[in-house]
């Protein structure tokens, strides 16, 4: 009985997948975010259209990227590359109308704004950091964490 238990323990211990979520996804600071966005205002009204994105500076780690996924869903992501320590190049910039954001570091990591996942092969361990988006009425949304 002890041998069977030992064998099962070894299978469970050594059989775990090494591709689990990395604990190294902690480059971004846990910055408090509490932002109200009114899509009727000129700086946000392009978010009324599906596939559009706006970056709001002064929030999160390197701003917050807002992305209109469909008629009923607005997504919010931190504007910093989660796979780089904070630096001048780790801020994400929006790519012209293709639904991605790219960092300015040498690797030029790009992420899909619809999912927060990495664009391309050999993805780094971290995806974009999401924020909570709550519709509060009259084309207004509360972005928070």
N, CA, C and O of each residue as an XYZ file, in Angstrom:
580
protein
N       0.826     -1.194      0.000
C       0.000      0.000      0.000
C       0.869      1.256      0.000
O       0.550      2.231     -0.681
N       1.971      1.238      0.764
C       2.860      2.390      0.822
C       3.507      2.654     -0.530
O       3.713      3.806     -0.912
N       3.833      1.565     -1.268
C       4.457      1.731     -2.583
C       3.483      2.378     -3.569
O       3.870      3.238     -4.359
N       2.233      1.963     -3.518
C       1.218      2.535     -4.412
C       1.030      4.020     -4.109
O       0.941      4.837     -5.025
N       0.972      4.364     -2.830
C       0.816      5.762     -2.429
C       2.027      6.585     -2.849
O       1.871      7.724     -3.289
N       3.218      6.036     -2.723
C       4.443      6.719     -3.123
C       4.467      6.933     -4.644
O       4.835      8.010     -5.113
N       4.080      5.927     -5.396
C       4.056      6.043     -6.864
C       3.029      7.091     -7.289
O       3.324      7.921     -8.149
N       1.839      7.070     -6.707
C       0.820      8.066     -7.042
C       1.280      9.481     -6.683
O       1.030     10.428     -7.429
N       1.944      9.617     -5.555
C       2.459     10.933     -5.153
C       3.490     11.432     -6.148
O       3.489     12.612     -6.499
N       4.370     10.552     -6.608
C       5.391     10.938     -7.587
C       4.759     11.338     -8.922
O       5.188     12.305     -9.551
N       3.741     10.593     -9.349
C       3.064     10.917    -10.609
C       2.419     12.298    -10.527
O       2.534     13.098    -11.456
N       1.739     12.578     -9.410
C       1.088     13.879     -9.251
C       2.125     14.991     -9.168
O       1.965     16.031     -9.807
N       3.175     14.788     -8.399
C       4.188     15.825     -8.196
C       4.968     16.113     -9.473
O       5.137     17.275     -9.841
N       5.438     15.087    -10.145
C       6.270     15.281    -11.334
C       5.456     15.411    -12.618
O       5.998     15.781    -13.660
N       4.177     15.114    -12.553
C       3.343     15.162    -13.748
C       2.704     16.514    -13.993
O       1.996     16.689    -14.985
N       2.935     17.468    -13.116
C       2.335     18.792    -13.303
C       2.959     19.492    -14.496
O       4.152     19.355    -14.766
N       2.145     20.231    -15.191
C       2.573     20.962    -16.380
C       3.430     22.157    -15.989
O       3.063     22.912    -15.088
N       4.557     22.336    -16.650
C       5.455     23.447    -16.369
C       4.963     24.738    -17.019
O       5.524     25.800    -16.749
N       3.933     24.683    -17.865
C       3.446     25.859    -18.576
C       2.308     26.554    -17.840
O       1.513     27.251    -18.469
N       2.212     26.384    -16.547
C       1.179     27.051    -15.788
C       1.488     28.542    -15.738
O       2.590     28.966    -16.085
N       0.523     29.323    -15.311
C       0.709     30.768    -15.233
C       1.913     31.076    -14.348
O       2.047     30.556    -13.240
N       2.772     31.923    -14.864
C       4.003     32.266    -14.165
C       3.727     33.212    -13.006
O       2.873     34.095    -13.094
N       4.459     33.014    -11.924
C       4.339     33.936    -10.796
C       5.182     35.177    -11.036
O       5.262     36.049    -10.171
N       5.816     35.265    -12.210
C       6.644     36.415    -12.529
C       5.824     37.523    -13.187
O       6.396     38.455    -13.753
N       4.508     37.438    -13.124
C       3.651     38.464    -13.719
C       3.367     39.554    -12.690
O       2.212     39.899    -12.439
N       4.401     40.076    -12.117
C       4.202     41.088    -11.081
C       5.037     42.343    -11.328
O       5.468     42.996    -10.378
N       5.263     42.680    -12.586
C       5.970     43.923    -12.901
C       5.080     45.140    -12.685
O       5.578     46.221    -12.370
N       3.765     44.976    -12.849
C       2.859     46.106    -12.739
C       2.477     46.350    -11.283
O       2.258     45.415    -10.512
N       2.404     47.627    -10.930
C       1.987     48.001     -9.585
C       0.477     47.865     -9.478
O      -0.240     48.009    -10.469
N       0.001     47.588     -8.278
C      -1.430     47.494     -8.033
C      -1.941     48.901     -7.737
O      -2.158     49.264     -6.581
N      -2.128     49.680     -8.786
C      -2.531     51.073     -8.682
C      -4.046     51.152     -8.595
O      -4.748     50.522     -9.387
N      -4.555     51.921     -7.640
C      -5.991     52.100     -7.528
C      -6.537     52.887     -8.713
O      -6.013     53.945     -9.062
N      -7.590     52.364     -9.326
C      -8.200     53.011    -10.481
C      -9.685     53.217    -10.194
O     -10.385     52.292     -9.783
N     -10.155     54.446    -10.419
C     -11.555     54.789    -10.267
C     -11.826     55.910    -11.261
O     -11.690     57.088    -10.928
N     -12.206     55.547    -12.474
C     -12.351     56.488    -13.577
C     -13.756     56.394    -14.154
O     -14.243     55.298    -14.430
N     -14.403     57.525    -14.335
C     -15.699     57.565    -15.004
C     -15.486     58.093    -16.414
O     -14.859     59.133    -16.613
N     -16.018     57.361    -17.393
C     -15.873     57.705    -18.801
C     -17.269     57.931    -19.379
O     -18.145     57.074    -19.259
N     -17.468     59.085    -20.004
C     -18.741     59.406    -20.652
C     -18.494     59.429    -22.153
O     -17.782     60.299    -22.654
N     -19.078     58.476    -22.874
C     -18.846     58.361    -24.307
C     -19.464     59.501    -25.110
O     -19.212     59.609    -26.310
N     -20.263     60.351    -24.477
C     -20.818     61.509    -25.158
C     -19.808     62.659    -25.246
O     -20.021     63.611    -25.998
N     -18.715     62.577    -24.487
C     -17.677     63.610    -24.532
C     -16.790     63.382    -25.756
O     -16.561     62.238    -26.147
N     -16.291     64.456    -26.362
C     -15.511     64.325    -27.601
C     -14.290     63.409    -27.500
O     -13.983     62.693    -28.453
N     -13.589     63.418    -26.364
C     -12.378     62.592    -26.255
C     -12.671     61.099    -26.179
O     -11.768     60.278    -26.341
N     -13.942     60.740    -25.932
C     -14.310     59.324    -25.824
C     -15.336     58.877    -26.857
O     -15.627     57.684    -26.935
N     -15.895     59.782    -27.651
C     -17.020     59.391    -28.491
C     -16.656     58.424    -29.614
O     -17.555     57.804    -30.181
N     -15.385     58.268    -29.958
C     -15.046     57.235    -30.951
C     -15.264     55.838    -30.395
O     -15.328     54.877    -31.162
N     -15.381     55.700    -29.065
C     -15.663     54.394    -28.459
C     -17.107     53.945    -28.678
O     -17.492     52.854    -28.257
N     -17.892     54.777    -29.327
C     -19.241     54.368    -29.712
C     -19.203     53.390    -30.877
O     -20.213     52.758    -31.186
N     -18.048     53.256    -31.526
C     -17.900     52.411    -32.706
C     -17.091     51.150    -32.387
O     -16.046     51.224    -31.742
N     -17.575     50.008    -32.837
C     -16.942     48.716    -32.584
C     -15.518     48.700    -33.158
O     -15.288     49.138    -34.285
N     -14.580     48.192    -32.374
C     -13.192     48.054    -32.807
C     -12.341     49.276    -32.558
O     -11.164     49.286    -32.921
N     -12.903     50.315    -31.943
C     -12.118     51.523    -31.684
C     -11.481     51.459    -30.292
O     -11.948     50.739    -29.409
N     -10.412     52.225    -30.122
C      -9.681     52.235    -28.856
C      -9.238     53.647    -28.518
O      -8.990     54.464    -29.405
N      -9.142     53.923    -27.221
C      -8.678     55.211    -26.708
C      -7.768     54.923    -25.528
O      -8.037     54.022    -24.733
N      -6.689     55.688    -25.413
C      -5.817     55.571    -24.250
C      -6.015     56.791    -23.366
O      -5.937     57.929    -23.828
N      -6.273     56.536    -22.078
C      -6.472     57.595    -21.093
C      -5.206     57.663    -20.247
O      -4.896     56.730    -19.506
N      -4.486     58.757    -20.359
C      -3.238     58.937    -19.604
C      -3.553     59.304    -18.153
O      -4.654     59.755    -17.839
N      -2.578     59.104    -17.286
C      -2.715     59.508    -15.896
C      -3.468     58.523    -15.024
O      -3.786     58.845    -13.879
N      -3.759     57.352    -15.518
C      -4.453     56.306    -14.765
C      -3.643     55.022    -14.866
O      -2.867     54.859    -15.809
N      -3.805     54.112    -13.921
C      -3.099     52.832    -13.975
C      -1.587     53.023    -13.938
O      -1.095     54.010    -13.391
N      -0.851     52.078    -14.520
C       0.605     52.150    -14.539
C       1.125     53.072    -15.634
O       1.992     53.910    -15.386
N       0.602     52.918    -16.833
C       0.994     53.757    -17.980
C      -0.247     54.168    -18.763
O      -0.261     54.124    -19.993
N      -1.279     54.563    -18.043
C      -2.544     54.895    -18.682
C      -3.447     53.671    -18.734
O      -3.058     52.571    -18.344
N      -4.653     53.890    -19.223
C      -5.624     52.807    -19.395
C      -6.073     52.824    -20.845
O      -6.383     53.877    -21.403
N      -6.104     51.643    -21.446
C      -6.579     51.504    -22.821
C      -8.007     50.994    -22.784
O      -8.285     49.944    -22.206
N      -8.909     51.741    -23.402
C     -10.305     51.351    -23.510
C     -10.544     50.850    -24.920
O     -10.077     51.453    -25.886
N     -11.273     49.745    -25.043
C     -11.506     49.123    -26.351
C     -12.963     48.704    -26.460
O     -13.491     48.030    -25.576
N     -13.613     49.108    -27.553
C     -15.006     48.741    -27.809
C     -15.027     47.415    -28.553
O     -14.706     47.356    -29.740
N     -15.411     46.341    -27.847
C     -15.436     45.003    -28.425
C     -16.666     44.788    -29.305
O     -16.557     44.306    -30.432
N     -17.835     45.152    -28.778
C     -19.090     45.033    -29.535
C     -20.055     46.090    -29.013
O     -19.659     46.940    -28.216
N     -21.289     46.053    -29.439
C     -22.226     47.115    -29.054
C     -22.500     47.174    -27.557
O     -22.914     48.213    -27.043
N     -22.274     46.076    -26.858
C     -22.582     46.057    -25.429
C     -21.372     45.889    -24.522
O     -21.524     45.881    -23.301
N     -20.161     45.755    -25.090
C     -18.993     45.466    -24.255
C     -17.876     46.471    -24.488
O     -17.414     46.670    -25.612
N     -17.455     47.100    -23.394
C     -16.288     47.969    -23.383
C     -15.254     47.299    -22.484
O     -15.570     46.913    -21.359
N     -14.029     47.160    -22.969
C     -12.957     46.535    -22.200
C     -11.955     47.596    -21.755
O     -11.786     48.614    -22.426
N     -11.292     47.359    -20.628
C     -10.273     48.278    -20.125
C      -9.037     47.479    -19.729
O      -9.134     46.498    -18.991
N      -7.872     47.906    -20.223
C      -6.593     47.244    -19.959
C      -5.598     48.266    -19.421
O      -5.677     49.449    -19.751
N      -4.668     47.812    -18.600
C      -3.586     48.692    -18.185
C      -2.720     48.998    -19.401
O      -2.513     48.131    -20.250
N      -2.221     50.204    -19.490
C      -1.446     50.646    -20.645
C       0.028     50.357    -20.565
O       0.807     50.938    -21.322
N       0.447     49.466    -19.661
C       1.856     49.092    -19.536
C       2.026     47.628    -19.931
O       1.153     46.798    -19.677
N       3.160     47.326    -20.554
C       3.464     45.941    -20.931
C       3.710     45.144    -19.651
O       4.623     45.469    -18.891
N       2.909     44.105    -19.401
C       3.061     43.338    -18.168
C       4.302     42.440    -18.157
O       4.613     41.833    -17.132
N       5.010     42.351    -19.279
C       6.185     41.493    -19.362
C       7.497     42.282    -19.300
O       8.561     41.750    -19.618
N       7.416     43.542    -18.891
C       8.617     44.374    -18.708
C       8.527     45.119    -17.390
O       7.442     45.519    -16.969
N       9.663     45.305    -16.738
C       9.646     46.182    -15.564
C       9.315     47.610    -16.020
O       9.583     47.955    -17.171
N       8.751     48.431    -15.162
C       8.434     49.803    -15.554
C       9.676     50.540    -16.078
O      10.717     50.586    -15.423
N       9.532     51.103    -17.259
C      10.622     51.866    -17.867
C      10.019     52.772    -18.934
O       8.813     52.746    -19.177
N      10.862     53.564    -19.560
C      10.391     54.488    -20.592
C       9.781     53.746    -21.782
O       8.899     54.281    -22.453
N      10.239     52.524    -22.050
C       9.752     51.806    -23.227
C       8.570     50.886    -22.945
O       8.000     50.329    -23.883
N       8.187     50.711    -21.689
C       7.158     49.713    -21.373
C       5.727     50.202    -21.598
O       4.789     49.414    -21.481
N       5.540     51.481    -21.918
C       4.202     51.993    -22.207
C       3.715     51.443    -23.547
O       4.463     51.406    -24.524
N       2.465     51.021    -23.579
C       1.875     50.504    -24.812
C       1.319     51.655    -25.643
O       0.765     52.614    -25.106
N       1.474     51.547    -26.943
C       0.867     52.522    -27.846
C      -0.131     51.795    -28.731
O       0.068     50.635    -29.090
N      -1.198     52.485    -29.076
C      -2.245     51.902    -29.913
C      -1.774     51.866    -31.350
O      -1.209     52.835    -31.857
N      -2.011     50.739    -32.003
C      -1.696     50.622    -33.423
C      -2.912     51.089    -34.215
O      -4.049     50.885    -33.790
N      -2.678     51.704    -35.344
C      -3.740     52.322    -36.142
C      -4.802     51.315    -36.573
O      -4.579     50.515    -37.482
N      -5.948     51.361    -35.919
C      -7.151     50.628    -36.319
C      -6.979     49.126    -36.518
O      -7.724     48.537    -37.301
N      -6.032     48.486    -35.844
C      -5.940     47.034    -36.015
C      -6.240     46.273    -34.723
O      -6.083     45.053    -34.678
N      -6.672     46.979    -33.667
C      -7.083     46.312    -32.441
C      -5.944     45.730    -31.633
O      -6.140     44.773    -30.883
N      -4.737     46.303    -31.779
C      -3.600     45.847    -30.988
C      -2.915     47.038    -30.326
O      -3.118     48.191    -30.706
N      -2.101     46.722    -29.328
C      -1.260     47.713    -28.660
C       0.137     47.118    -28.565
O       0.291     45.919    -28.333
N       1.162     47.960    -28.744
C       2.549     47.499    -28.806
C       3.420     48.323    -27.872
O       3.246     49.536    -27.754
N       4.361     47.655    -27.208
C       5.295     48.382    -26.340
C       6.481     48.871    -27.171
O       6.736     48.366    -28.264
N       7.190     49.843    -26.646
C       8.313     50.427    -27.356
C       9.650     49.793    -27.038
O      10.676     50.283    -27.511
N       9.684     48.727    -26.259
C      10.934     48.057    -25.925
C      11.455     47.275    -27.133
O      10.747     47.123    -28.129
N      12.666     46.790    -27.046
C      13.314     46.112    -28.170
C      12.494     44.932    -28.700
O      12.479     44.690    -29.907
N      11.811     44.194    -27.812
C      11.028     43.036    -28.243
C       9.762     43.444    -28.983
O       9.201     42.644    -29.732
N       9.306     44.675    -28.786
C       8.070     45.181    -29.389
C       6.897     44.224    -29.179
O       6.215     43.851    -30.134
N       6.667     43.829    -27.923
C       5.538     42.950    -27.601
C       4.236     43.617    -28.032
O       4.015     44.797    -27.759
N       3.381     42.857    -28.704
C       2.065     43.337    -29.126
C       0.993     42.458    -28.516
O       1.192     41.260    -28.316
N      -0.164     43.075    -28.217
C      -1.265     42.385    -27.561
C      -2.573     42.713    -28.277
O      -2.780     43.840    -28.727
N      -3.461     41.706    -28.377
C      -4.802     41.911    -28.916
C      -5.650     42.606    -27.850
O      -5.704     42.151    -26.708
N      -6.303     43.691    -28.213
C      -7.145     44.408    -27.265
C      -8.471     43.693    -27.020
O      -9.136     43.965    -26.020
N      -8.863     42.801    -27.898
C     -10.104     42.046    -27.711
C      -9.964     40.969    -26.642
O     -10.952     40.592    -26.011
N      -8.741     40.468    -26.432
C      -8.532     39.373    -25.484
C      -7.459     39.656    -24.435
O      -7.449     39.019    -23.382
N      -6.562     40.593    -24.705
C      -5.440     40.863    -23.810
C      -4.278     39.921    -24.019
O      -3.281     40.002    -23.301
N      -4.382     39.026    -24.990
C      -3.345     38.020    -25.216
C      -2.275     38.527    -26.191
O      -2.479     39.495    -26.923
N      -1.149     37.848    -26.173
C       0.013     38.205    -26.979
C      -0.237     37.925    -28.461
O      -0.891     36.944    -28.815
N       0.288     38.794    -29.316
C       0.206     38.609    -30.764
C       1.482     37.910    -31.213
O       2.576     38.429    -30.991
N       1.366     36.750    -31.834
C       2.538     36.078    -32.384
C       2.873     34.778    -31.688
O       2.134     34.289    -30.833
N       4.030     34.226    -32.089
C       4.512     32.964    -31.536
C       5.334     33.215    -30.281
O       5.763     34.339    -30.024
N       5.550     32.163    -29.506
C       6.347     32.214    -28.279
C       5.897     33.328    -27.341
O       6.669     34.240    -27.047
N       4.660     33.260    -26.871
C       4.158     34.334    -26.010
C       4.891     34.383    -24.673
O       5.242     33.344    -24.115
N       5.120     35.584    -24.164
C       5.667     35.712    -22.818
C       4.603     35.264    -21.810
O       3.456     35.040    -22.198
N       4.952     35.129    -20.544
C       4.029     34.525    -19.582
C       2.806     35.360    -19.211
O       1.809     34.801    -18.753
N       2.850     36.663    -19.393
C       1.772     37.523    -18.889
C       0.900     38.085    -20.005
O       1.390     38.397    -21.090
N      -0.396     38.212    -19.730
C      -1.324     38.890    -20.626
C      -1.574     40.290    -20.070
O      -1.123     40.614    -18.972
N      -2.287     41.110    -20.821
C      -2.596     42.457    -20.349
C      -3.394     42.402    -19.050
O      -4.192     41.492    -18.826
N      -3.157     43.399    -18.203
C      -3.879     43.476    -16.928
C      -5.241     44.132    -17.160
O      -5.303     45.284    -17.589
N      -6.334     43.412    -16.880
C      -7.672     43.975    -17.116
C      -8.152     44.815    -15.935
O      -7.711     44.638    -14.799
N      -9.061     45.724    -16.234
C      -9.782     46.477    -15.215
C     -11.268     46.200    -15.379
O     -11.728     45.836    -16.461
N     -12.003     46.374    -14.310
C     -13.446     46.142    -14.301
C     -14.138     47.327    -14.983
O     -13.791     48.481    -14.736
N     -15.102     47.036    -15.829
C     -15.884     48.063    -16.515
C     -17.350     47.849    -16.160
O     -17.896     46.765    -16.364
N     -17.979     48.892    -15.627
C     -19.382     48.795    -15.221
C     -20.170     49.915    -15.904
O     -19.836     51.091    -15.764
N     -21.210     49.546    -16.637
C     -22.084     50.540    -17.245
C     -22.903     51.201    -16.146
O     -23.551     50.525    -15.348
N     -22.867     52.546    -16.114
C     -23.615     53.262    -15.075
C     -24.719     54.130    -15.670
O     -25.320     54.952    -14.977
N     -24.980     53.936    -16.972
C     -26.105     54.602    -17.619
C     -25.705     55.788    -18.477
O     -24.658     56.401    -18.264
N     -26.555     56.106    -19.457
C     -26.394     57.265    -20.338
C     -25.006     57.318    -20.985
O     -24.357     58.364    -20.976
N     -24.552     56.190    -21.548
C     -23.236     56.093    -22.198
C     -22.077     56.392    -21.259
O     -21.026     56.850    -21.707
N     -22.248     56.144    -19.980
C     -21.199     56.347    -18.991
C     -20.777     55.005    -18.399
O     -21.591     54.101    -18.206
N     -19.480     54.908    -18.117
C     -18.901     53.678    -17.576
C     -17.970     54.021    -16.424
O     -17.302     55.055    -16.421
N     -17.948     53.116    -15.440
C     -17.013     53.234    -14.330
C     -15.918     52.193    -14.537
O     -16.204     51.000    -14.640
N     -14.673     52.640    -14.596
C     -13.514     51.762    -14.730
C     -12.846     51.687    -13.365
O     -12.499     52.716    -12.786
N     -12.662     50.472    -12.845
C     -12.064     50.317    -11.514
C     -11.344     48.981    -11.412
O     -11.389     48.159    -12.328
N     -10.683     48.785    -10.285
C     -10.046     47.484    -10.038
C     -10.495     46.928     -8.719
O     -10.070     45.840     -8.331
